[in-house]
Amino acid sequence: MRSNISFAGLIAALVLIAGLVFANDQTNAPFADEIAHFRQLDRAALPRPCQVLFVGDSNIRLWSSLAADMAPLPVINRGFGGAHIPHITRYFDKIVAPYKPRAIVFYAGENDLAAGKSPHVVFAHFERFMERKARKLGATPVYFIAVNPSKLLFDQLTVQNDFNARVAALAVQRDDLHYIDIVEPMLDQGRPRDVYIEDGLHMTAPGYAIWTEAVAKALRNGGVTPGSACPKP
């Protein structure tokens, strides 16, 4: 018996199903609420281009004094808690590319390693981020903050150092990547300094002061100043 469903009807049904699957995937995507919040902020007032973009996990998100610490450089904060490097790459076109930043300060990898990923795998994910950055934003410089030797994850220091060393070596090879070593300043006689809140993972103001000094110095040395030109994508 001939089916009553036309070819056009079949195609329409398949398109509808695909749309529902896509919508469900977007709803269930990791950090969907956080990314939606950033998009809402941008729709209300898109930050002007040529600012310094800070992107990464909760250590960036919780940097409440960031604007004051980096002044007079204008900054954008797009940190979201729990982020792994692939999450940042996944949302690149939503939370990195639209801002056409003068420079990108990047902090992630700590959660990836803590989840059991090897330094080799995490480094490969960072290389993919850099590939996406080069395709979308050309020579825009990336300033990578070394994975932080926190109290909570101090047993991960060996794998953190392995990953950090890989990024540092890559920075020697690439003009658009700068490595910021905050590991030694965060240690006192080989142990984490007392610059963490009760969870042993997130920092107090003195911890952020160490990061501020290191990041500000790296940006200055890289020629990122209030009067410097914005790179062309």
C-alpha positions as CSV (number, residue, x, y, z in Angstrom):
1,M,0.0,0.0,0.0
2,R,1.3,3.5,-1.0
3,S,2.3,5.7,2.0
4,N,0.3,8.9,2.4
5,I,3.4,10.7,3.6
6,S,4.9,12.8,0.8
7,F,8.6,13.3,0.3
8,A,8.3,16.9,1.2
9,G,6.4,16.0,4.4
10,L,9.1,13.5,5.3
11,I,11.8,16.2,4.9
12,A,9.8,18.7,7.0
13,A,9.4,16.1,9.7
14,L,13.2,15.3,9.7
15,V,14.0,19.1,9.9
16,L,11.6,19.5,12.9
17,I,13.2,16.5,14.7
18,A,16.7,17.9,14.1
19,G,15.6,21.2,15.4
20,L,14.2,19.7,18.6
21,V,17.4,17.7,19.1
22,F,19.5,20.8,18.6
23,A,17.4,22.9,21.0
24,N,17.6,20.2,23.6
25,D,21.3,19.9,23.1
26,Q,21.6,23.7,23.6
27,T,19.5,23.6,26.7
28,N,21.6,20.8,28.2
29,A,24.9,22.2,27.1
30,P,27.4,22.7,29.9
31,F,27.3,26.2,31.5
32,A,24.4,27.2,29.2
33,D,23.0,29.5,31.9
34,E,26.3,31.3,32.4
35,I,26.8,31.8,28.7
36,A,23.2,32.9,28.2
37,H,23.9,35.5,31.0
38,F,26.9,36.9,29.1
39,R,24.9,37.1,25.9
40,Q,22.2,39.0,27.7
41,L,24.7,41.5,29.0
42,D,26.1,41.9,25.5
43,R,22.7,42.5,24.0
44,A,22.1,45.2,26.5
45,A,25.5,46.8,26.0
46,L,28.2,45.2,23.9
47,P,31.6,46.1,25.4
48,R,33.6,48.3,23.1
49,P,36.4,46.6,21.1
50,C,40.1,46.6,21.9
51,Q,39.7,45.9,25.7
52,V,41.7,43.2,27.5
53,L,39.6,40.1,27.8
54,F,40.0,37.8,30.8
55,V,38.5,34.4,30.2
56,G,38.7,31.2,32.1
57,D,37.3,29.4,35.1
58,S,36.1,30.5,38.6
59,N,39.5,32.1,39.4
60,I,38.7,34.6,36.7
61,R,35.0,34.9,37.5
62,L,35.7,35.6,41.2
63,W,38.3,38.3,40.4
64,S,36.0,41.0,41.7
65,S,38.7,43.7,41.8
66,L,39.9,43.0,38.2
67,A,38.9,46.4,36.7
68,A,40.6,48.3,39.5
69,D,43.6,46.0,39.5
70,M,44.2,46.4,35.7
71,A,43.4,50.1,35.5
72,P,43.9,52.1,33.4
73,L,43.6,49.2,31.0
74,P,40.0,48.5,30.2
75,V,39.0,44.9,30.8
76,I,36.2,42.4,30.2
77,N,35.6,39.5,32.6
78,R,34.2,36.3,31.0
79,G,35.2,33.7,33.6
80,F,32.7,31.0,34.5
81,G,33.0,28.5,37.3
82,G,34.2,25.0,36.7
83,A,35.2,25.7,33.1
84,H,37.5,23.3,31.3
85,I,39.6,24.5,28.3
86,P,37.2,22.8,25.7
87,H,34.3,24.7,27.2
88,I,36.0,28.0,26.4
89,T,36.8,26.8,22.9
90,R,33.2,25.7,22.4
91,Y,31.9,29.1,23.3
92,F,34.6,31.0,21.6
93,D,32.3,32.7,19.1
94,K,30.0,33.9,22.0
95,I,32.4,34.9,24.7
96,V,35.7,35.7,23.0
97,A,35.4,36.7,19.3
98,P,32.6,39.3,19.6
99,Y,34.8,41.6,21.8
100,K,37.7,41.9,19.3
101,P,40.0,42.1,22.2
102,R,43.4,43.9,22.3
103,A,44.7,40.9,24.3
104,I,43.3,37.7,25.9
105,V,44.4,36.7,29.4
106,F,43.6,33.0,29.8
107,Y,43.3,30.9,32.9
108,A,42.1,27.3,32.6
109,G,43.4,23.8,32.8
110,E,43.3,23.4,36.6
111,N,39.8,21.8,36.5
112,D,40.8,19.6,33.5
113,L,43.7,18.1,35.3
114,A,41.7,17.7,38.5
115,A,39.1,15.7,36.5
116,G,41.8,13.2,35.6
117,K,42.8,14.4,32.2
118,S,46.5,13.9,31.4
119,P,48.8,16.9,30.8
120,H,49.2,15.7,27.2
121,V,45.4,15.8,26.6
122,V,44.9,19.1,28.4
123,F,47.7,20.6,26.3
124,A,46.1,19.3,23.1
125,H,42.9,21.1,24.1
126,F,44.8,24.3,24.7
127,E,46.4,24.0,21.2
128,R,42.9,23.7,19.8
129,F,41.9,26.9,21.6
130,M,45.0,28.7,20.1
131,E,44.1,27.3,16.6
132,R,40.6,28.8,17.0
133,K,42.0,32.1,18.2
134,A,44.3,32.3,15.2
135,R,41.5,31.6,12.7
136,K,39.1,34.1,14.3
137,L,41.4,36.8,15.8
138,G,44.7,36.5,13.9
139,A,47.7,37.7,15.9
140,T,45.7,38.8,18.9
141,P,48.1,37.9,21.8
142,V,47.1,35.4,24.5
143,Y,48.6,35.7,28.0
144,F,48.4,32.3,29.7
145,I,48.4,32.3,33.5
146,A,50.1,29.2,34.7
147,V,48.0,26.7,36.6
148,N,47.9,27.7,40.2
149,P,49.4,25.5,43.0
150,S,46.4,25.8,45.4
151,K,46.1,24.1,48.8
152,L,43.3,21.9,47.8
153,L,44.9,20.5,44.6
154,F,48.6,20.6,45.8
155,D,48.9,16.9,45.2
156,Q,48.4,17.7,41.5
157,L,51.6,19.9,41.4
158,T,53.5,17.4,39.3
159,V,50.9,17.1,36.5
160,Q,50.3,20.9,36.8
161,N,54.0,21.6,36.3
162,D,54.0,19.2,33.3
163,F,51.1,21.0,31.6
164,N,52.6,24.4,32.5
165,A,55.9,23.4,31.0
166,R,54.2,22.4,27.7
167,V,52.5,25.8,27.4
168,A,55.7,27.6,28.3
169,A,57.5,25.7,25.5
170,L,54.7,26.6,23.1
171,A,55.0,30.3,24.0
172,V,58.7,30.2,23.0
173,Q,57.6,29.0,19.5
174,R,54.6,31.4,19.0
175,D,54.7,35.2,18.9
176,D,51.0,35.3,19.9
177,L,51.4,33.4,23.1
178,H,52.9,34.6,26.4
179,Y,53.4,32.5,29.5
180,I,52.9,34.1,32.9
181,D,54.6,32.1,35.7
182,I,52.7,32.6,38.9
183,V,53.7,29.2,40.4
184,E,56.8,30.4,42.3
185,P,55.2,33.6,43.7
186,M,52.3,31.5,45.0
187,L,54.6,29.2,47.0
188,D,56.5,29.8,50.2
189,Q,59.3,27.3,50.9
190,G,57.7,24.9,48.5
191,R,54.2,25.0,49.9
192,P,51.2,27.1,49.0
193,R,51.0,30.5,50.5
194,D,48.2,31.4,52.9
195,V,46.3,33.2,50.3
196,Y,43.2,31.0,49.9
197,I,39.8,31.0,51.4
198,E,38.4,28.1,53.4
199,D,37.9,25.8,50.4
200,G,41.7,25.9,49.7
201,L,41.0,26.5,46.0
202,H,39.9,30.1,45.5
203,M,42.0,33.1,46.5
204,T,41.8,35.9,48.9
205,A,42.8,39.5,48.0
206,P,46.5,38.9,48.7
207,G,46.4,36.0,46.2
208,Y,44.9,38.2,43.5
209,A,47.5,40.8,44.3
210,I,50.2,38.3,43.3
211,W,48.3,37.6,40.1
212,T,47.8,41.3,39.4
213,E,51.5,42.1,39.7
214,A,52.5,39.2,37.4
215,V,49.8,39.8,34.8
216,A,50.3,43.6,34.7
217,K,54.0,43.1,34.2
218,A,53.5,40.6,31.4
219,L,51.0,42.9,29.6
220,R,53.4,45.9,29.8
221,N,56.3,43.8,28.6
222,G,54.2,42.6,25.7
223,G,53.3,46.2,24.7
224,V,49.7,46.1,25.9
225,T,49.2,49.6,27.2
226,P,46.2,52.0,27.2
227,G,47.6,53.7,24.1
228,S,48.7,50.6,22.2
229,A,47.0,49.7,18.9
230,C,44.4,47.0,18.7
231,P,45.5,44.0,16.6
232,K,43.7,43.4,13.3
233,P,42.0,40.0,13.1
